[in-house]
Structure formats: structure tokens, C-alpha cells
Amino acid sequence: MAKDHLIMDKTEIIADQLMGNQWRKVSARADRIKAINFDIIETRKFIFLKGTDEVISVEASPMPIKFFRSKEKNFFDGYKTQLLKFAEDNRITVHDNTK
């Protein structure tokens, strides 16, 4: 069953990230986030078949938070709108390279 992996309040993002074979909670306060990037990347679907995927990357210290459209199909557009509002409220730079 699919589950929302992103929780936000006014000044903090909490995300569930897959590390190895376990899900871990990663948090980032607004003052530690440098930028939020929306990119299209080239991925390998099978051995010789290449495709494109959209990725959201939150550049935070100590570690970035990434979400891929192929893995978060049901929630990806919601993540995008929530992060855009979060960035606007906290004056964080947004780079949208999907257009």
C-alpha cells in the first residue's frame, strides 16, 4: 500500500527515505535548506532501455532529500505543490528545470 513520505510544518520538513533496506526519517529545518530543485534526469529502465524521470531534490545539510516520480507516482504532484509553498513561505530558492 502506498504511503505519503513527506510531512511539513511551517519551518521543518520530515521525510521517509529508503536507506539500504530500511525506511528512516530524515528532517531538515528551513534555515538548513539551501535550495529545492525540480529536475528531469535520464535513467535506465532495463539493461539497454533508457528513459526519463522527474526528481525533486531538497538540498539540505547534512544530507539531501530526494523523491523520484517513478517511485512516488501517487503523491509526487502533491509533494511539488507543498514544497513550492514551503519555499515561498521560508524564502528558499527554487530551481525548476522541468520546463
N, C-alpha and C positions, 0 to 999 in steps of 0.2 A: 504494500500500500504506500502511495506517495505521501510525502510529508513536507511541510514548509520548513526550510532550513535557515530562514533569516528572521530575526526578531530585532526590532528597533524601538528605541525610545527617543527622547529629544536630543541626547548627547552621546549615545552609545549604540554600536551595532554588535549583536551577538549572532554568530553563525555556526552551524554544524558543518564541520569539514571532515572528509574521509581521509584519515592518516593511516596508511598501511591497510589494515582490515578492520579498524575501529573508528567510530564516529566520535569526534572530540569537539567541545565547544570552544570557539575562539572569539574573543571580544576585542573591540577596538573603540576607544574613545574618540570623539570628534577632533580633539586637539592633537591626536597622534596620526590622523589620516592626512596624507599629503595630497592625494588625488583619487578620483574614481574614473576608470577607463571603460569604455564600451568599444570592443574591437571585433573584427572578423578575422579568424585565423584559418589556416589550411591544416586539415587533419587527415589521417589515414583511417579509412573505414575498414578496409580489408588489406591484404598484402599489397596489391597494386592499385587499388581503387582509392583515389583521393577525393575529399570533399571539403566543404567549408563549415565552420561552426562559429557561433557568436559567443563571446566570452565577456563577462563582467569581472573586472579586477579592481579591488579596493586596495590601493597602495597605502598600507599602514605599517607602523613599526610595532612590534618586532617582526611580524610576518604578514604577507599579503593574503587577502581572502579572494578566492576565485569561484565563479559559478559559470558552468557551461550550459548552453541552450539544450544540447543533446541529452544532458543528464537531468536537467531541471525543466522539462518540457511544460508541465502544467503551471509552474509558478514563475517562470523566467520574466514574463512581461510585468508581472506584479512587482518582482524584485527591482526591475528597471525604474518603474514609476516611484516606488518607495525610496530608492536611493537618490533619484533626482530631487525629490522633495527634501530629503535629509541633507543633501549637499547645498541646496538653496538656503535652508534654514541655518546651517552652520558655516556658510561661506567657504565651501570646499570646491576646489577646481574640478570640473568635469570635462573629460575629453571624449567626444562621441565620434568615433571613426567608422561608424556603420553606415553612414550616408554616402 
